[in-house]
């Protein structure tokens, strides 16, 4: 097992290129969407969407940092970055309503979200366990530990795969609700679509990178064993 293999970079290069492109799209669409007015601020749009869904108990707080917007299911709190919280722009309402979509998913028991939340420990600890197993396998000359490591890394892949429909569904909810509640229309709706679609590509790129890494590790381990 080699940690500095040029083949590794070759294998994951499509995902890296896609991520660079997606991040550039996010930056571009974010800035353009900030120039398009919306009827409400991000916080007000999220509040309207949550209230219409009967989620009056879900609080909305201002968070520090850039693009730190997220829904915290454990505390039932929507946290929006300062710019998204305060500005009346297509970008702000698009991101805020996307996060409100996650709160609606949580409240309605949206199954992909339930599965994703259950897989959080696998995503958090899987890569660390993978690294431990790889090192232990080499030091102890126990190839079986390599297999355990790859399976552990697969936990991250599983999380990211199930996360894709969760993110796409939240974005689709945002696009529909923003138009339905007349928060944006015309140019604003187009700007929201560009922002959320660009963000979606970053999730696709991250998932593709993990998939390619998983396939590479599996090939290095099982391919090497078959050659022996």
C-alpha positions as CSV (number, residue, x, y, z in Angstrom):
1,X,0.0,0.0,0.0
2,X,1.6,3.3,-1.1
3,X,0.4,6.7,0.2
4,X,2.3,8.7,-2.4
5,X,1.3,7.1,-5.6
6,X,1.1,9.3,-8.8
7,X,-1.7,7.0,-10.0
8,X,-3.7,8.2,-7.0
9,X,-3.6,11.8,-8.3
10,X,-4.5,10.6,-11.8
11,X,-7.5,8.7,-10.5
12,X,-8.9,11.6,-8.5
13,X,-8.0,14.3,-11.0
14,X,-11.5,14.4,-12.6
15,X,-13.1,15.1,-9.2
16,X,-10.5,17.8,-8.4
17,X,-11.2,19.5,-11.7
18,X,-14.9,19.3,-11.2
19,X,-14.6,20.7,-7.7
20,X,-12.5,23.7,-9.0
21,X,-15.1,24.4,-11.6
22,X,-18.0,24.1,-9.1
23,X,-16.3,26.4,-6.6
24,X,-15.8,29.0,-9.4
25,X,-19.5,28.6,-10.3
26,X,-20.5,29.1,-6.7
27,X,-18.4,32.2,-6.3
28,X,-19.6,33.7,-9.6
29,X,-23.3,32.9,-9.0
30,X,-23.1,34.0,-5.4
31,X,-21.8,37.4,-6.4
32,X,-24.3,37.9,-9.2
33,X,-27.2,36.8,-7.1
34,X,-26.2,39.4,-4.5
35,X,-26.8,42.0,-7.1
36,X,-30.4,40.9,-7.7
37,X,-33.0,42.2,-5.2
38,X,-35.5,40.1,-3.4
39,X,-38.7,41.1,-1.5
40,X,-37.4,39.8,1.8
41,X,-34.1,39.3,3.6
42,X,-32.7,35.8,4.0
43,X,-33.9,35.6,7.6
44,X,-37.3,36.9,6.8
45,X,-37.7,34.5,3.8
46,X,-36.7,31.5,6.0
47,X,-39.1,32.6,8.7
48,X,-41.9,32.9,6.3
49,X,-41.2,29.4,4.8
50,X,-40.9,27.8,8.3
51,X,-44.0,29.4,9.6
52,X,-46.1,28.4,6.5
53,X,-44.9,24.8,7.2
54,X,-46.0,25.0,10.8
55,X,-42.4,25.2,12.2
56,X,-42.8,28.3,14.3
57,X,-40.7,26.7,17.0
58,X,-37.6,26.5,14.7
59,X,-35.4,29.5,15.6
60,X,-33.2,31.5,13.2
61,X,-29.9,32.7,14.4
62,X,-27.1,34.7,12.9
63,X,-23.8,32.7,12.5
64,X,-20.2,33.9,12.1
65,X,-18.2,33.3,9.0
66,X,-18.9,33.1,5.2
67,X,-21.2,30.4,3.8
68,X,-21.6,28.9,7.3
69,X,-25.4,28.5,6.8
70,X,-26.8,25.3,8.1
71,X,-29.7,23.7,9.9
72,X,-29.0,22.1,13.3
73,X,-31.5,19.3,13.8
74,X,-30.4,18.6,17.4
75,X,-31.3,22.1,18.5
76,X,-33.9,22.8,15.8
77,X,-32.1,26.0,14.9
78,X,-31.4,27.6,11.5
79,X,-28.1,29.4,11.5
80,X,-27.5,31.9,8.7
81,X,-24.3,33.8,7.9
82,X,-24.4,37.5,8.4
83,X,-24.7,38.4,4.7
84,X,-27.4,35.8,4.1
85,X,-29.3,36.7,7.3
86,X,-29.6,40.5,6.6
87,X,-29.6,41.2,2.8
88,X,-32.6,41.3,0.6
89,X,-31.0,39.5,-2.4
90,X,-31.7,36.4,-4.5
91,X,-28.6,34.7,-3.1
92,X,-29.6,35.4,0.5
93,X,-33.2,34.1,0.1
94,X,-32.0,31.1,-2.0
95,X,-29.5,29.9,0.6
96,X,-31.8,30.7,3.6
97,X,-34.8,28.9,2.1
98,X,-32.6,25.9,1.1
99,X,-31.6,25.5,4.8
100,X,-35.3,26.0,5.8
101,X,-35.9,23.1,3.4
102,X,-33.8,20.9,5.6
103,X,-35.8,21.9,8.6
104,X,-39.0,20.8,6.7
105,X,-37.3,17.5,5.8
106,X,-36.5,16.9,9.4
107,X,-40.0,17.7,10.6
108,X,-41.7,15.5,8.0
109,X,-39.3,12.6,8.5
110,X,-37.9,12.7,5.0
111,X,-36.3,9.3,4.7
112,X,-33.0,10.2,3.0
113,X,-32.4,12.8,5.7
114,X,-33.1,10.2,8.4
115,X,-30.6,7.8,6.8
116,X,-28.0,10.5,6.3
117,X,-28.3,11.6,10.0
118,X,-27.9,8.0,11.1
119,X,-24.7,7.7,8.9
120,X,-23.0,10.8,10.4
121,X,-20.8,8.7,12.8
122,X,-19.6,6.7,9.8
123,X,-18.7,9.8,7.9
124,X,-17.0,11.4,10.9
125,X,-14.9,8.4,12.0
126,X,-14.6,6.3,8.9
127,X,-11.6,8.2,7.3
128,X,-9.7,8.2,10.7
129,X,-10.3,4.5,11.2
130,X,-9.2,3.9,7.6
131,X,-5.9,5.6,8.2
132,X,-5.4,3.7,11.5
133,X,-6.1,0.4,9.8
134,X,-3.7,1.2,6.9
135,X,-0.8,2.0,9.2
136,X,-1.5,-0.9,11.6
137,X,-1.8,-3.2,8.6
138,X,1.6,-2.2,7.3
139,X,3.3,-2.3,10.7
140,X,1.8,-5.6,11.7
141,X,1.9,-7.1,8.2
142,X,-1.8,-7.9,8.4
143,X,-3.5,-7.3,5.1
144,X,-6.9,-8.1,6.7
145,X,-6.7,-4.7,8.4
146,X,-6.5,-3.1,5.0
147,X,-9.9,-4.5,4.2
148,X,-11.3,-3.2,7.5
149,X,-9.9,0.2,6.6
150,X,-11.5,0.3,3.1
151,X,-14.9,-0.8,4.6
152,X,-14.6,2.1,7.1
153,X,-13.8,4.5,4.4
154,X,-16.9,3.3,2.6
155,X,-18.9,4.8,5.4
156,X,-18.0,8.3,4.2
157,X,-18.9,7.3,0.7
158,X,-22.3,6.0,1.8
159,X,-23.0,9.3,3.7
160,X,-22.2,11.4,0.7
161,X,-24.2,9.3,-1.7
162,X,-27.3,9.6,0.5
163,X,-26.6,13.2,1.1
164,X,-27.1,14.1,-2.6
165,X,-30.9,13.6,-2.7
166,X,-31.1,15.4,0.6
167,X,-29.4,18.5,-0.8
168,X,-31.1,18.4,-4.2
169,X,-34.5,18.1,-2.5
170,X,-33.9,21.1,-0.2
171,X,-32.9,23.2,-3.2
172,X,-35.9,22.1,-5.2
173,X,-38.1,23.0,-2.3
174,X,-36.5,26.4,-2.1
175,X,-36.9,27.2,-5.8
176,X,-40.6,26.3,-5.7
177,X,-41.5,28.0,-2.4
178,X,-39.6,31.3,-3.3
179,X,-41.7,31.6,-6.4
180,X,-44.9,30.4,-4.8
181,X,-44.6,33.0,-2.0
182,X,-43.6,35.7,-4.5
183,X,-40.3,36.3,-2.7
184,X,-38.5,36.3,-6.1
185,X,-39.7,36.2,-9.7
186,X,-38.2,36.5,-13.1
187,X,-34.5,37.5,-12.8
188,X,-34.6,36.7,-9.1
189,X,-35.8,33.1,-9.7
190,X,-33.1,32.6,-12.3
191,X,-30.4,33.9,-9.9
192,X,-31.6,31.5,-7.1
193,X,-31.5,28.6,-9.5
194,X,-27.9,29.4,-10.5
195,X,-26.8,29.7,-6.9
196,X,-28.4,26.5,-5.7
197,X,-27.4,24.5,-8.8
198,X,-23.8,25.7,-8.4
199,X,-23.8,24.6,-4.8
200,X,-25.2,21.3,-5.8
201,X,-22.3,20.6,-8.1
202,X,-19.9,21.0,-5.1
203,X,-21.7,18.1,-3.4
204,X,-21.4,16.0,-6.6
205,X,-17.7,16.8,-6.9
206,X,-17.1,15.8,-3.3
207,X,-19.0,12.6,-3.7
208,X,-17.1,11.8,-6.9
209,X,-13.8,12.4,-5.2
210,X,-14.7,10.0,-2.3
211,X,-15.9,7.4,-4.8
212,X,-12.7,7.5,-6.8
213,X,-10.6,7.4,-3.6
214,X,-12.6,4.3,-2.5
215,X,-12.1,2.6,-5.9
216,X,-8.4,3.4,-5.8
217,X,-7.9,2.0,-2.3
218,X,-9.9,-1.1,-3.2
219,X,-7.9,-1.6,-6.3
220,X,-4.6,-1.2,-4.4
221,X,-5.6,-3.7,-1.8
222,X,-7.6,-6.4,-3.6
223,X,-5.6,-6.0,-6.8
224,X,-2.3,-6.5,-5.0
225,X,-3.7,-9.5,-3.2
226,X,-4.8,-11.1,-6.5
227,X,-1.3,-10.7,-7.9
228,X,0.3,-12.5,-5.1
